[in-house]
C-alpha cells in the first residue's frame, strides 16, 4: 500500500502534508503535488493533514489512475520538503469537480 495525491490537490496545493512526511516523498508540479509510491512508507501521517482531503490510500477503490499519475510525475517533478504558501485562490477551487480535466498541468513546480 501507498498513499496517493488525488485531483482535489489541483489548484489547492496546500502543502501541509509536506511538513509531516518523515521520508520526503512529495514532488511538486506547477499546480499540485504527488507522492512517490516507491518512497512512501505508508505511515499515513500526511492524509489527515491535507485540508483539501486530497490524499488517499491506494487501496481505496477507483484510485488506479491516481497511482499511475503519482508514479509518473514523481519521476519528472522536483522533490519538495518544505511547506510554501498555497495559491491565493486555493479555497475557491477546493471541492470543485473535474479538476484534472480542467486544470491539470504536467509542468514541474520549483521544488526546494
Buried (B, 14 or more C-beta within 10 A) or exposed (E): EBBBBBBBBBBBBBBBBBEBBEEBBBBBBBBBBBBBBEBBEEEEEBBEBBBBBBBBBBEEEEBEEBBEBBBEBBEEBEBBBEEBEBBEEBEEBBEBEEBBEEBBEEEBBEBE
